[in-house]
Amino acid sequence: MDVRTLLLQQWASCLDKEDWFPPLEKVLKDITFEQAIWKPVDEMNSIWELVCHLLFYEKRLLMRFLGETANEPQAEDNKSTFRLPTETFQNWKETKQEYFFVHRELEKILAKSEQEDLYRQIPEERSLVLELKSLALHDAYHIGQIVLLSKMQGLGAWKRSF
């Protein structure tokens, strides 16, 4: 199996193909606005904050890969990447949609990348292959947190089909 095929499988398992953990699209499908902002304690992140954090890093990589660094998201530090927009149902819906879009755009780039593109240095980053590998692991880690938060709320979207 070549590296691109392996990464495509990892990338898909984070969004829409079930593997060892439920894909984020399935987990978030029926999460309401109230469930998205819920926190068991103030020191923890909410589901929505976690999605904002994932979106920040994926969007930054996409913009850097496309050479659109002027449009990349900015943050003072890692903690600020969890920051929510104005808390409305519409903004929750738009955050999910943007995350799904950015994730799929990175998947398209990976799918059509030639070998030299996979190892091309991205401005302020490592190669595409190393960044996507790291982001897939990062996503899986935070998807686990999102699943735990949904379980704590008694939601069933985290259940796997096998």
Residue, then its C-alpha position, 0 to 999 in steps of 0.5 A: m500500500d502506498v502512502r497516499t492510499l494509507l493517508l486517504q484511508q486515515w483521513a476518511s476514517c476521521l470524517d465519514k468512514e467508520d473504523w476503530f472509532p465513529p467518524l466525526e460526520k456521524v457523531l455530529k449529525d444530530i448534535t443540537f446547539e445546546q449539546a454542542i455548547w454543553k460542558p461537564v465542567d468549565e475547564m473542559n472544552s465543549i463539542w463545538e469548541l473542539v470542532c473549532h479547534l479542528l477546523f482551525y488547524e485544517k483550514r490553516l493547512l489548506m490555506r498554506f497549501l494553496g498559497e493563500t496565507a493571507n486568508e489563513p486563520q490566526a490565533e494568539d496561541n493554541k488555547s485561542t483555537f478553541r474560541l467560538p464564534t457568536e453562540t447561535f444555532q446558525n453559527w453552529k451549523e456553519t462551523k460544522q459545514e465549514y469543517f466538513f468542506v475543509h476536510r473534504e478539500l484536503e482529501k481532494i488535494l491528497a487524492k490528486s497529489e503526485q508523489e512530488d506534491l506529497y513531499r513538497q514543503i508547505p510554507e511554515e509547515r512540513s510536507l503535505v504527507l507529514e502534515l496530513k498524517s499528524l492532522a489525522l492523528h490529531d483529529a482522531y484524538h479530539i474525535g475521541q473527546i467529542v465521543l466522550l462528551s456525547k456519551m456523557q450527554g446520553l447521546g447515541a451518535w457515537k455507536r459503531s455499526f459493529 
